[in-house]
Amino acid sequence: MDRTIWTAAALVILQAAASAPEPKVLFEEKFEGKFDKGWSWLREDPKTWRLAKGALEIRVEPGVADNVKNALVRPAPDRSKGSFAIDVTVANTVLPTNQYEQAGITWYTNGKPVFKIVKELIDGKLYIIPGKVPMDSEKVQLRVVVTADSFEAQFRPDGKGEFKTADKGKLPPPAKDQVSIQCYNGPKDAEHWIRFDDFRILEMGAGPAKDGGPEAKGGKDSKDSK
């Protein structure tokens, strides 16, 4: 391909980036002292969650997606009307030790978990699921971008740099959608706590964000995925 064509293509990309609307923050939760309105708990245990130092801390207890304790849930945006992103920063206070120990964002449709983006321990190594992308940072910002029929799972180690795409896929049609931050598959005999911070819901526009390329493909999700 000659230089003229390359230059024209680059200009088209730059013009598209310049004209793309900035994400609009629809909701933001800082976890400073109390929750904003709209949150509810699934299987709450008040003894194993707390607000501390500007973050929500939840103990990682035994369980899987269908019986997770202390899942903090709120109504999701109407993805039939556009593209939206949900962000949260996740930090381990103790290194995970239990197979499939995990924390992150879960998407519910009609009261059932249908998708998740999490930091998860599998066979002694930490990954972003879905996509099974290696991720060793203690802290990671997770993002899921949704449309009427799709998701794009993204992440930023330590909340720095551009979002990277771990995986893309299909979602069922919107139906009483909810979004949750949660953790599970923790050990029975040890206290592992996860810090959740900077939860946001953003309006992205007409389609999923394109600010990151696929990091890795081909990895299978954990056995309790929905």
Residue frames as a rotation matrix with the C-alpha (Angstrom) as fourth column:
MET 1
0.583 0.812 0.000 0.00
0.812 -0.583 0.000 0.00
0.000 0.000 -1.000 0.00
ASP 2
-0.172 -0.719 0.673 1.51
0.648 -0.598 -0.472 3.39
0.742 0.355 0.569 -1.01
ARG 3
-0.828 -0.306 -0.470 2.13
0.561 -0.469 -0.682 6.30
-0.012 -0.828 0.560 1.35
THR 4
-0.790 0.571 0.222 -0.84
-0.445 -0.784 0.433 8.32
0.422 0.243 0.874 0.03
ILE 5
0.094 0.857 -0.507 -3.33
-0.074 0.514 0.855 5.60
0.993 -0.043 0.112 0.96
TRP 6
-0.221 -0.253 -0.942 -1.71
0.866 0.392 -0.309 5.14
0.447 -0.884 0.133 4.38
THR 7
-0.980 -0.194 -0.034 -1.91
0.191 -0.894 -0.406 8.89
0.048 -0.405 0.913 5.01
ALA 8
-0.452 0.886 0.100 -5.57
-0.541 -0.362 0.759 9.04
0.709 0.289 0.643 3.99
ALA 9
0.169 0.501 -0.849 -6.41
0.365 0.768 0.526 6.11
0.916 -0.399 -0.053 6.25
ALA 10
-0.564 -0.455 -0.689 -4.60
0.803 -0.111 -0.585 7.76
0.190 -0.883 0.428 9.17
LEU 11
-0.939 0.242 0.244 -6.53
-0.245 -0.969 0.020 10.98
0.241 -0.041 0.970 8.64
VAL 12
-0.065 0.965 -0.253 -9.84
-0.292 0.224 0.930 9.11
0.954 0.134 0.267 8.67
ILE 13
0.046 0.013 -0.999 -8.92
0.768 0.640 0.044 7.45
0.639 -0.769 0.019 11.97
LEU 14
-0.833 -0.443 -0.331 -7.84
0.552 -0.630 -0.547 10.74
0.034 -0.638 0.769 13.53
GLN 15
-0.725 0.632 0.275 -11.00
-0.456 -0.739 0.496 12.51
0.517 0.235 0.823 12.37
ALA 16
0.147 0.799 -0.584 -13.18
0.075 0.579 0.812 9.73
0.986 -0.163 0.025 13.79
ALA 17
-0.229 -0.310 -0.923 -11.37
0.912 0.263 -0.315 9.90
0.340 -0.914 0.223 17.12
ALA 18
-0.978 -0.208 0.020 -11.70
0.193 -0.935 -0.297 13.68
0.081 -0.286 0.955 17.25
SER 19
-0.507 0.853 0.124 -15.43
-0.581 -0.445 0.681 13.57
0.636 0.273 0.721 16.52
ALA 20
-0.236 0.418 -0.877 -16.24
0.486 0.832 0.266 10.75
0.841 -0.364 -0.400 18.96
PRO 21
0.468 0.485 0.739 -18.24
-0.353 -0.664 0.659 12.07
0.810 -0.569 -0.139 21.92
GLU 22
-0.669 -0.674 0.313 -16.65
-0.520 0.124 -0.845 11.98
0.531 -0.728 -0.433 25.37
PRO 23
-0.416 0.525 -0.743 -18.17
0.611 0.766 0.199 9.39
0.673 -0.371 -0.639 27.73
LYS 24
-0.149 0.486 0.861 -20.83
-0.538 -0.770 0.341 10.94
0.829 -0.413 0.376 29.97
VAL 25
-0.956 -0.197 -0.216 -20.82
0.079 0.537 -0.840 9.94
0.282 -0.820 -0.498 33.64
LEU 26
-0.091 0.996 0.027 -24.36
-0.160 -0.041 0.986 8.88
0.983 0.085 0.163 34.56
PHE 27
0.934 0.344 0.095 -23.59
-0.163 0.176 0.971 7.60
0.317 -0.923 0.220 38.05
GLU 28
-0.101 -0.993 -0.062 -20.58
-0.181 0.080 -0.980 7.59
0.978 -0.088 -0.188 40.35
GLU 29
0.936 0.345 -0.073 -20.08
-0.022 0.263 0.965 5.93
0.352 -0.901 0.253 43.73
LYS 30
0.088 -0.953 0.290 -17.05
-0.527 -0.292 -0.798 6.83
0.846 -0.083 -0.527 45.85
PHE 31
0.390 0.141 -0.910 -18.02
0.520 0.782 0.344 4.74
0.760 -0.607 0.231 48.92
GLU 32
-0.699 -0.630 0.339 -17.33
0.133 -0.579 -0.804 7.65
0.703 -0.517 0.488 51.25
GLY 33
-0.888 0.252 0.384 -19.29
-0.453 -0.336 -0.826 7.13
-0.079 -0.907 0.413 54.45
LYS 34
-0.129 0.886 0.446 -22.52
-0.152 0.427 -0.891 5.82
-0.980 -0.183 0.080 52.94
PHE 35
-0.625 -0.016 0.780 -24.01
0.685 0.467 0.559 4.44
-0.374 0.884 -0.281 49.73
ASP 36
-0.813 0.457 -0.361 -25.83
-0.568 -0.760 0.315 6.55
-0.131 0.461 0.877 47.18
LYS 37
0.046 0.942 0.331 -29.44
-0.633 0.284 -0.720 5.60
-0.773 -0.176 0.610 46.42
GLY 38
0.435 0.297 -0.850 -30.29
-0.889 0.293 -0.353 2.63
0.144 0.909 0.392 44.22
TRP 39
-0.578 -0.722 -0.381 -28.08
-0.612 0.692 -0.383 -0.08
0.540 0.012 -0.841 45.71
SER 40
0.629 0.643 0.438 -29.37
-0.775 0.474 0.419 -3.32
0.062 -0.602 0.796 47.25
TRP 41
-0.435 -0.820 0.372 -27.74
-0.859 0.501 0.101 -6.47
-0.269 -0.276 -0.923 48.60
LEU 42
0.455 0.435 -0.777 -28.00
-0.519 0.838 0.165 -10.09
0.723 0.328 0.608 47.55
ARG 43
0.662 -0.126 -0.739 -27.58
0.492 0.817 0.301 -12.38
0.566 -0.563 0.603 50.58
GLU 44
0.244 -0.546 0.801 -26.15
-0.437 -0.800 -0.412 -9.65
0.866 -0.249 -0.434 52.77
ASP 45
0.474 -0.223 -0.852 -24.00
0.818 0.470 0.332 -10.51
0.326 -0.854 0.405 55.79
PRO 46
0.894 -0.044 0.446 -23.33
-0.097 -0.991 0.097 -7.21
0.437 -0.130 -0.890 57.59
LYS 47
0.774 -0.620 0.132 -20.38
-0.071 0.122 0.990 -8.77
-0.629 -0.775 0.050 59.44
THR 48
0.036 -0.796 0.604 -18.38
0.667 0.470 0.579 -9.33
-0.744 0.382 0.548 56.25
TRP 49
0.084 -0.173 0.981 -18.53
0.827 -0.537 -0.165 -5.98
0.556 0.826 0.098 54.50
ARG 50
0.276 -0.049 -0.960 -17.50
0.713 -0.659 0.239 -2.48
-0.644 -0.751 -0.147 55.52
LEU 51
0.804 -0.124 0.582 -16.83
0.320 -0.734 -0.599 1.00
0.502 0.667 -0.550 54.22
ALA 52
0.606 -0.688 -0.400 -13.20
0.502 -0.060 0.863 1.91
-0.617 -0.723 0.309 54.97
LYS 53
-0.279 -0.842 -0.461 -10.85
0.167 -0.515 0.841 4.64
-0.946 0.158 0.284 53.75
GLY 54
-0.113 0.322 -0.940 -13.04
-0.763 -0.634 -0.125 5.62
-0.636 0.703 0.318 50.82
ALA 55
-0.639 -0.066 -0.767 -13.68
-0.622 0.630 0.464 2.11
0.452 0.774 -0.444 49.52
LEU 56
0.582 0.772 0.253 -16.07
-0.810 0.525 0.260 -0.81
0.068 -0.357 0.932 49.96
GLU 57
-0.632 -0.773 -0.055 -14.37
-0.753 0.630 -0.192 -3.85
0.183 -0.080 -0.980 51.46
ILE 58
0.596 0.803 -0.024 -16.02
-0.792 0.592 0.148 -7.28
0.133 -0.069 0.989 51.15
ARG 59
-0.235 -0.633 0.737 -14.68
-0.660 0.661 0.357 -10.52
-0.714 -0.402 -0.573 52.56
VAL 60
-0.250 0.072 -0.966 -14.23
-0.857 0.448 0.255 -13.20
0.451 0.891 -0.050 49.90
GLU 61
-0.129 0.323 0.938 -16.39
-0.757 0.579 -0.303 -16.03
-0.641 -0.749 0.170 51.21
PRO 62
-0.868 -0.113 0.483 -17.01
0.144 0.875 0.462 -19.53
-0.475 0.471 -0.744 49.84
GLY 63
0.213 0.977 -0.028 -19.68
0.112 -0.053 -0.992 -19.75
-0.971 0.208 -0.121 47.17
VAL 64
-0.675 -0.328 0.662 -20.26
0.678 0.079 0.731 -19.37
-0.292 0.942 0.169 43.43
ALA 65
-0.949 0.207 0.238 -22.24
-0.034 -0.819 0.573 -17.09
0.314 0.536 0.784 41.13
ASP 66
-0.204 0.971 -0.123 -25.66
0.137 0.153 0.979 -18.47
0.969 0.182 -0.164 42.09
ASN 67
0.652 0.470 -0.595 -25.23
0.619 0.124 0.776 -18.16
0.438 -0.874 -0.210 45.87
VAL 68
-0.390 -0.868 0.307 -22.63
0.547 -0.487 -0.681 -15.41
0.741 -0.098 0.665 46.27
LYS 69
0.329 0.429 -0.841 -22.85
0.934 -0.277 0.224 -13.49
-0.137 -0.860 -0.492 49.56
ASN 70
0.186 -0.207 -0.961 -22.73
0.328 -0.908 0.259 -9.70
-0.926 -0.363 -0.101 49.84
ALA 71
-0.499 -0.203 0.843 -23.27
0.866 -0.142 0.479 -8.96
0.023 0.969 0.247 46.15
LEU 72
-0.335 0.332 -0.882 -23.98
0.196 -0.891 -0.410 -5.23
-0.922 -0.311 0.233 45.86
VAL 73
-0.480 0.314 0.819 -26.48
0.868 0.303 0.393 -4.71
-0.125 0.900 -0.418 43.04
ARG 74
-0.345 0.481 -0.806 -28.10
-0.107 -0.873 -0.476 -1.76
-0.933 -0.078 0.352 41.26
PRO 75
0.677 0.652 0.341 -30.26
0.300 0.179 -0.937 -1.30
-0.672 0.737 -0.075 38.12
ALA 76
-0.435 -0.831 0.346 -28.24
0.644 -0.019 0.764 -1.21
-0.629 0.556 0.544 34.91
PRO 77
-0.464 0.247 -0.851 -28.70
-0.519 -0.854 0.035 1.41
-0.718 0.458 0.524 32.18
ASP 78
0.569 0.756 0.324 -31.09
-0.067 0.435 -0.898 0.65
-0.820 0.489 0.299 29.32
ARG 79
-0.448 -0.893 0.048 -28.66
-0.063 0.086 0.994 -0.76
-0.892 0.442 -0.095 26.77
SER 80
0.049 0.528 0.848 -31.37
0.918 0.311 -0.247 -0.88
-0.394 0.790 -0.470 24.10
LYS 81
0.923 0.370 -0.101 -30.81
0.326 -0.895 -0.306 2.90
-0.203 0.249 -0.947 23.87
GLY 82
0.692 -0.722 -0.003 -27.07
-0.592 -0.565 -0.575 2.94
0.413 0.400 -0.818 23.26
SER 83
0.250 -0.734 -0.632 -23.69
0.409 0.671 -0.618 1.85
0.878 -0.104 0.468 24.56
PHE 84
0.781 0.059 0.622 -22.76
-0.509 -0.517 0.689 2.07
0.362 -0.854 -0.374 28.25
ALA 85
-0.136 -0.870 -0.474 -19.72
0.008 0.478 -0.878 1.27
0.991 -0.123 -0.058 30.37
ILE 86
0.945 0.290 0.152 -19.50
-0.164 0.015 0.986 0.12
0.284 -0.957 0.062 33.97
ASP 87
0.005 -1.000 -0.001 -16.16
-0.186 0.000 -0.983 0.64
0.983 0.005 -0.186 35.77
VAL 88
0.965 0.097 0.244 -14.84
-0.242 -0.034 0.970 -0.40
0.103 -0.995 -0.009 39.15
THR 89
-0.007 -1.000 -0.028 -11.38
-0.701 0.024 -0.713 -0.60
0.713 0.015 -0.701 40.66
VAL 90
0.935 0.289 -0.208 -10.59
-0.114 0.796 0.595 -3.89
0.337 -0.532 0.777 42.40
ALA 91
-0.032 -0.976 0.214 -7.69
-0.735 -0.122 -0.667 -4.42
0.677 -0.179 -0.714 44.81
ASN 92
0.490 0.077 -0.868 -6.64
0.350 0.895 0.277 -7.49
0.798 -0.440 0.412 46.77
THR 93
0.588 -0.326 0.741 -5.65
-0.763 -0.527 0.373 -6.92
0.269 -0.785 -0.558 50.40
VAL 94
0.025 -0.559 0.829 -4.30
-0.493 0.715 0.496 -10.49
-0.870 -0.421 -0.257 50.53
LEU 95
-0.647 -0.299 -0.701 -3.06
-0.762 0.277 0.585 -12.59
0.019 0.913 -0.407 47.64
PRO 96
0.490 0.867 -0.088 -5.75
-0.869 0.494 0.034 -15.10
0.073 0.060 0.996 46.55
THR 97
-0.609 -0.695 0.382 -5.05
-0.735 0.676 0.058 -18.72
-0.298 -0.246 -0.922 47.46
ASN 98
-0.171 0.665 0.727 -8.29
-0.062 0.729 -0.682 -20.57
-0.983 -0.162 -0.083 46.63
GLN 99
-0.845 -0.080 0.529 -8.99
0.483 0.312 0.819 -22.06
-0.230 0.947 -0.225 43.21
TYR 100
-0.252 0.720 0.646 -11.36
0.752 -0.274 0.599 -19.69
0.609 0.637 -0.472 41.31
GLU 101
0.012 0.181 -0.983 -11.14
0.804 -0.586 -0.098 -17.01
-0.594 -0.790 -0.153 44.02
GLN 102
-0.510 -0.084 0.856 -12.32
0.787 -0.448 0.425 -13.88
0.348 0.890 0.294 42.23
ALA 103
-0.097 0.502 -0.859 -13.70
0.556 -0.689 -0.465 -10.35
-0.825 -0.523 -0.213 42.35
GLY 104
-0.961 -0.250 0.118 -15.22
0.241 -0.550 0.800 -7.96
-0.135 0.797 0.588 39.85
ILE 105
-0.509 0.786 -0.350 -18.39
-0.781 -0.593 -0.196 -7.05
-0.362 0.173 0.916 37.96
THR 106
-0.814 0.368 0.449 -21.31
0.450 0.888 0.089 -9.40
-0.366 0.275 -0.889 37.28
TRP 107
-0.755 0.603 -0.260 -24.19
-0.644 -0.604 0.470 -8.64
0.127 0.522 0.844 34.89
TYR 108
-0.706 0.610 0.360 -27.67
0.247 0.688 -0.683 -9.92
-0.664 -0.393 -0.636 35.74
THR 109
-0.731 0.613 -0.301 -30.60
-0.578 -0.320 0.750 -10.35
0.363 0.722 0.588 33.35
ASN 110
0.278 0.932 -0.234 -33.98
-0.479 0.346 0.807 -11.35
0.833 -0.113 0.542 34.78
GLY 111
0.698 0.038 0.715 -32.32
-0.715 0.078 0.694 -11.99
-0.030 -0.996 0.081 38.13
LYS 112
0.867 -0.407 0.288 -29.72
0.373 0.913 0.166 -14.44
-0.330 -0.036 0.943 36.77
PRO 113
0.181 -0.882 -0.436 -25.97
-0.362 -0.472 0.804 -13.87
-0.915 0.012 -0.404 36.33
VAL 114
0.911 0.227 0.345 -25.18
0.230 0.416 -0.880 -13.97
-0.344 0.880 0.327 32.60
PHE 115
0.516 -0.777 0.359 -21.74
0.367 -0.178 -0.913 -12.35
0.774 0.603 0.194 32.33
LYS 116
0.869 -0.308 -0.386 -18.79
0.282 -0.332 0.900 -11.33
-0.406 -0.892 -0.202 34.47
ILE 117
0.417 -0.886 0.201 -15.45
0.046 -0.200 -0.979 -9.58
0.908 0.418 -0.042 34.22
VAL 118
0.989 -0.050 0.137 -13.26
-0.134 0.067 0.989 -10.53
-0.059 -0.996 0.060 37.17
LYS 119
-0.062 -0.998 -0.023 -9.74
-0.861 0.065 -0.504 -10.94
0.504 -0.012 -0.863 38.42
GLU 120
0.829 0.535 0.162 -9.55
-0.556 0.764 0.327 -14.66
0.052 -0.361 0.931 39.16
LEU 121
-0.245 -0.892 0.381 -7.08
-0.886 0.366 0.286 -17.23
-0.395 -0.267 -0.879 40.50
ILE 122
0.869 0.452 -0.198 -6.90
-0.493 0.765 -0.414 -20.33
-0.036 0.458 0.888 38.27
ASP 123
0.812 -0.556 -0.177 -4.33
0.514 0.825 -0.237 -23.08
0.278 0.102 0.955 38.88
GLY 124
0.271 -0.730 -0.628 -2.15
0.847 -0.129 0.515 -20.76
-0.457 -0.671 0.583 40.92
LYS 125
-0.802 -0.541 0.253 -2.11
0.593 -0.675 0.438 -17.85
-0.066 0.502 0.862 38.44
LEU 126
-0.176 0.725 -0.666 -4.16
0.273 -0.615 -0.740 -14.65
-0.946 -0.312 -0.089 38.25
TYR 127
-0.763 0.013 0.646 -6.14
0.646 -0.021 0.763 -13.78
0.024 1.000 0.008 35.12
ILE 128
-0.580 0.725 -0.371 -8.72
-0.646 -0.687 -0.332 -11.40
-0.496 0.047 0.867 33.77
ILE 129
-0.794 0.460 0.398 -11.80
0.560 0.809 0.181 -13.48
-0.238 0.367 -0.899 32.92
PRO 130
0.830 0.103 0.548 -13.19
0.257 0.802 -0.540 -13.65
-0.495 0.589 0.639 30.23
GLY 131
0.810 -0.550 -0.203 -10.28
-0.452 -0.365 -0.814 -13.94
0.374 0.751 -0.544 27.84
LYS 132
0.863 -0.482 -0.153 -7.96
0.468 0.646 0.603 -15.52
-0.192 -0.592 0.783 30.42
VAL 133
0.515 -0.683 0.519 -5.46
0.043 -0.584 -0.811 -12.66
0.856 0.439 -0.271 30.19
PRO 134
-0.009 -0.581 -0.814 -2.62
0.926 0.302 -0.227 -12.86
0.378 -0.755 0.536 32.75
MET 135
0.316 0.199 0.928 -2.92
-0.075 -0.970 0.233 -10.03
0.946 -0.143 -0.292 35.29
ASP 136
-0.045 -0.478 -0.877 -0.58
0.802 0.506 -0.316 -9.94
0.595 -0.718 0.361 38.30
SER 137
-0.625 -0.216 0.750 -1.15
-0.108 -0.928 -0.357 -6.37
0.773 -0.304 0.556 39.53
GLU 138
-0.859 0.302 -0.413 -2.57
0.485 0.221 -0.846 -6.03
-0.164 -0.927 -0.336 43.03
LYS 139
-0.170 0.795 -0.582 -4.99
0.007 -0.590 -0.807 -3.37
-0.985 -0.141 0.094 41.73
VAL 140
-0.880 -0.038 0.474 -6.89
0.467 0.111 0.877 -3.34
-0.086 0.993 -0.080 38.42
GLN 141
-0.437 0.785 -0.439 -9.63
-0.565 -0.619 -0.546 -1.17
-0.700 0.009 0.714 36.95
LEU 142
-0.709 0.311 0.633 -12.26
0.550 0.806 0.221 -3.33
-0.441 0.504 -0.742 35.29
ARG 143
-0.477 0.603 -0.639 -14.70
-0.650 -0.732 -0.206 -2.12
-0.592 0.317 0.741 32.64
VAL 144
-0.524 0.397 0.753 -17.52
0.674 0.734 0.082 -3.77
-0.520 0.551 -0.653 30.74
VAL 145
-0.722 0.319 -0.614 -18.96
-0.561 -0.790 0.248 -1.95
-0.405 0.523 0.750 27.73
VAL 146
-0.535 0.629 0.564 -22.45
0.504 0.773 -0.384 -3.16
-0.678 0.078 -0.731 26.80
THR 147
-0.805 0.473 -0.357 -24.86
-0.587 -0.550 0.594 -2.65
0.085 0.688 0.721 23.93
ALA 148
0.177 0.980 0.087 -28.28
-0.982 0.182 -0.049 -4.17
-0.064 -0.077 0.995 23.24
ASP 149
0.952 0.253 -0.175 -26.69
-0.282 0.945 -0.165 -7.48
0.124 0.206 0.971 22.27
SER 150
0.443 -0.863 -0.244 -22.98
0.370 0.423 -0.827 -7.41
0.817 0.276 0.507 23.10
PHE 151
0.939 -0.296 -0.176 -20.27
0.058 -0.367 0.928 -6.90
-0.340 -0.882 -0.327 25.70
GLU 152
0.420 -0.906 0.060 -16.64
0.083 -0.028 -0.996 -5.84
0.904 0.423 0.064 25.58
ALA 153
0.901 -0.148 -0.408 -14.55
0.430 0.177 0.885 -6.74
-0.058 -0.973 0.223 28.65
GLN 154
0.405 -0.757 0.513 -11.71
0.082 -0.528 -0.845 -4.30
0.911 0.384 -0.152 29.33
PHE 155
0.785 -0.217 -0.580 -9.11
0.610 0.115 0.784 -3.68
-0.103 -0.969 0.223 32.04
ARG 156
0.500 -0.700 0.510 -6.28
-0.234 -0.676 -0.698 -1.34
0.834 0.230 -0.502 33.10
PRO 157
0.224 -0.485 -0.845 -3.59
0.842 0.533 -0.083 -2.65
0.490 -0.693 0.528 35.48
ASP 158
-0.505 -0.407 -0.761 -3.23
0.817 -0.509 -0.270 -0.22
-0.277 -0.759 0.589 38.39
GLY 159
0.505 0.824 -0.257 -5.82
0.660 -0.561 -0.500 2.02
-0.556 0.083 -0.827 36.67
LYS 160
0.012 -0.616 -0.787 -3.15
-0.252 -0.764 0.594 3.47
-0.968 0.191 -0.164 34.37
GLY 161
-0.892 -0.447 -0.062 -2.81
-0.135 0.134 0.982 3.83
-0.430 0.884 -0.180 30.60
GLU 162
-0.426 0.736 -0.526 -5.35
-0.852 -0.132 0.506 2.84
0.304 0.664 0.684 27.98
PHE 163
0.263 0.594 0.761 -8.01
-0.668 0.681 -0.301 0.22
-0.697 -0.429 0.575 28.58
LYS 164
-0.789 -0.495 -0.364 -7.09
-0.613 0.594 0.521 -3.14
-0.042 0.634 -0.772 27.06
THR 165
0.269 0.935 -0.230 -9.69
-0.947 0.300 0.113 -5.52
0.175 0.188 0.967 25.67
ALA 166
-0.545 -0.409 0.732 -9.72
-0.613 0.790 -0.015 -9.02
-0.572 -0.457 -0.682 27.17
ASP 167
-0.806 0.360 0.470 -12.69
0.519 0.811 0.269 -10.41
-0.284 0.461 -0.841 25.24
LYS 168
-0.640 0.710 -0.293 -15.90
-0.761 -0.639 0.114 -9.61
-0.106 0.296 0.949 23.36
GLY 169
-0.933 0.351 0.076 -19.15
0.357 0.930 0.090 -11.53
-0.039 0.111 -0.993 23.09
LYS 170
-0.446 0.868 0.219 -22.93
-0.004 -0.247 0.969 -11.57
0.895 0.431 0.113 22.95
LEU 171
-0.941 0.295 0.167 -25.48
-0.199 -0.081 -0.977 -10.71
-0.275 -0.952 0.135 25.64
PRO 172
-0.458 0.865 0.207 -29.13
0.888 0.458 0.050 -11.79
-0.052 0.206 -0.977 25.80
PRO 173
-0.149 0.468 0.871 -31.73
0.396 -0.779 0.487 -9.10
0.906 0.417 -0.070 25.06
PRO 174
-0.846 -0.169 0.506 -32.26
-0.319 -0.600 -0.733 -6.52
0.427 -0.782 0.454 27.83
ALA 175
0.197 0.909 -0.368 -34.65
0.108 0.353 0.929 -7.73
0.974 -0.223 -0.028 30.55
LYS 176
0.970 0.204 0.130 -34.57
-0.080 -0.235 0.969 -6.19
0.228 -0.950 -0.211 34.03
ASP 177
0.282 -0.952 -0.121 -30.81
0.429 0.238 -0.871 -5.80
0.858 0.194 0.476 33.78
GLN 178
0.986 -0.136 0.097 -28.77
-0.148 -0.441 0.885 -5.23
-0.078 -0.887 -0.455 36.92
VAL 179
0.273 -0.955 -0.119 -25.07
-0.080 0.101 -0.992 -4.81
0.959 0.280 -0.049 37.55
SER 180
0.996 0.073 -0.044 -23.25
0.027 0.214 0.976 -6.06
0.081 -0.974 0.211 40.63
ILE 181
0.004 -0.998 0.063 -19.86
-0.688 -0.049 -0.724 -5.82
0.726 -0.040 -0.687 42.29
GLN 182
0.858 0.357 0.370 -19.04
-0.513 0.644 0.567 -9.00
-0.035 -0.676 0.736 44.15
CYS 183
-0.290 -0.930 -0.226 -16.43
-0.868 0.355 -0.346 -11.59
0.402 0.096 -0.911 45.14
TYR 184
0.711 0.552 0.437 -16.62
-0.681 0.696 0.228 -15.32
-0.178 -0.459 0.870 45.89
ASN 185
0.779 -0.405 -0.479 -14.87
0.189 0.880 -0.436 -18.72
0.597 0.249 0.762 45.98
GLY 186
0.158 -0.711 0.685 -12.92
-0.783 -0.514 -0.352 -17.53
0.602 -0.481 -0.638 49.00
PRO 187
-0.593 -0.457 -0.663 -11.29
0.018 0.816 -0.578 -19.79
0.805 -0.355 -0.476 51.61
LYS 188
0.498 0.810 -0.310 -13.27
0.286 0.184 0.940 -21.02
0.819 -0.556 -0.140 54.61
ASP 189
0.626 -0.299 -0.720 -10.45
0.779 0.243 0.578 -20.66
0.002 -0.923 0.385 57.11
ALA 190
-0.538 -0.813 -0.220 -8.86
0.794 -0.577 0.192 -17.30
-0.283 -0.071 0.956 56.19
GLU 191
0.471 0.686 -0.554 -9.99
0.461 -0.727 -0.509 -13.70
-0.752 -0.016 -0.659 55.89
HIS 192
-0.672 -0.559 0.485 -9.39
0.709 -0.300 0.638 -12.37
-0.212 0.773 0.598 52.41
TRP 193
0.239 0.747 -0.620 -10.87
0.432 -0.654 -0.621 -8.93
-0.870 -0.120 -0.479 51.72
ILE 194
-0.290 -0.220 0.931 -11.37
0.947 -0.206 0.247 -7.12
0.137 0.954 0.268 48.41
ARG 195
-0.369 0.140 -0.919 -11.41
0.254 -0.936 -0.244 -3.31
-0.894 -0.323 0.310 48.11
PHE 196
-0.040 0.451 0.892 -13.84
0.997 -0.044 0.067 -1.89
0.069 0.892 -0.447 45.54
ASP 197
-0.229 -0.105 -0.968 -13.52
0.360 -0.933 0.016 1.77
-0.904 -0.345 0.252 44.60
ASP 198
-0.618 -0.093 -0.781 -14.50
-0.477 -0.746 0.466 4.34
-0.625 0.660 0.417 41.95
PHE 199
-0.431 0.585 0.687 -17.62
0.717 0.684 -0.133 2.63
-0.547 0.435 -0.715 40.64
ARG 200
-0.557 0.245 -0.794 -19.03
-0.456 -0.889 0.045 4.45
-0.694 0.387 0.607 37.60
ILE 201
0.075 0.568 0.819 -21.71
0.763 0.496 -0.414 4.06
-0.642 0.656 -0.397 34.93
LEU 202
-0.534 -0.368 -0.761 -20.95
-0.185 -0.828 0.530 5.95
-0.825 0.424 0.374 31.71
GLU 203
0.716 0.679 0.163 -22.86
0.117 0.113 -0.987 6.61
-0.688 0.726 0.002 28.51
MET 204
-0.263 -0.940 0.216 -20.47
0.312 0.129 0.941 5.77
-0.913 0.315 0.259 25.67
GLY 205
-0.430 0.146 -0.891 -22.57
-0.776 -0.565 0.282 6.50
-0.462 0.812 0.356 22.56
ALA 206
0.394 0.719 -0.572 -23.66
-0.919 0.308 -0.246 4.22
0.000 0.623 0.782 19.74
GLY 207
0.718 -0.171 -0.675 -21.20
-0.114 0.927 -0.356 1.34
0.687 0.333 0.646 20.10
PRO 208
0.819 -0.430 -0.380 -18.53
0.553 0.416 0.721 -0.32
-0.152 -0.801 0.579 22.29
ALA 209
0.692 -0.642 -0.330 -15.36
-0.497 -0.755 0.427 1.58
-0.524 -0.132 -0.842 23.06
LYS 210
0.914 -0.406 0.016 -12.38
0.258 0.550 -0.794 0.98
0.314 0.730 0.607 20.78
ASP 211
0.603 -0.688 0.404 -9.59
-0.705 -0.696 -0.134 2.21
0.374 -0.204 -0.905 23.03
GLY 212
-0.069 -0.702 0.709 -7.79
-0.782 0.479 0.399 -1.07
-0.619 -0.527 -0.582 23.42
GLY 213
-0.005 0.020 -1.000 -6.83
-0.844 0.536 0.015 -4.11
0.536 0.844 0.014 21.37
PRO 214
0.916 0.358 -0.181 -7.26
-0.236 0.846 0.477 -7.78
0.324 -0.395 0.860 22.27
GLU 215
0.185 -0.870 0.457 -4.50
-0.975 -0.105 0.195 -8.86
-0.122 -0.482 -0.868 24.63
ALA 216
-0.889 -0.436 0.137 -5.08
-0.425 0.899 0.101 -12.59
-0.167 0.031 -0.985 24.46
LYS 217
0.157 0.941 -0.299 -7.63
-0.972 0.202 0.123 -15.05
0.176 0.271 0.946 23.22
GLY 218
-0.080 -0.127 -0.989 -8.35
-0.411 0.908 -0.084 -18.74
0.908 0.399 -0.125 23.51
GLY 219
-0.962 -0.266 0.066 -8.55
-0.157 0.339 -0.927 -19.11
0.224 -0.902 -0.368 27.29
LYS 220
-0.194 0.926 -0.323 -11.63
0.403 0.375 0.835 -20.74
0.894 0.032 -0.446 28.75
ASP 221
-0.007 0.308 0.951 -13.60
-0.717 -0.665 0.210 -19.20
0.697 -0.681 0.226 31.58
SER 222
-0.848 -0.304 0.435 -13.78
-0.530 0.499 -0.685 -20.85
-0.009 -0.812 -0.584 34.99
LYS 223
-0.877 0.435 -0.203 -16.17
0.358 0.875 0.326 -23.71
0.319 0.214 -0.923 35.60
ASP 224
-0.348 0.788 -0.508 -18.76
0.770 -0.069 -0.635 -21.59
-0.535 -0.612 -0.582 37.45
SER 225
-0.904 -0.001 -0.428 -19.17
-0.199 -0.884 0.422 -19.05
-0.379 0.467 0.799 34.62
LYS 226
-0.014 0.974 0.228 -22.63
0.312 0.221 -0.924 -18.40
-0.950 0.058 -0.307 33.23
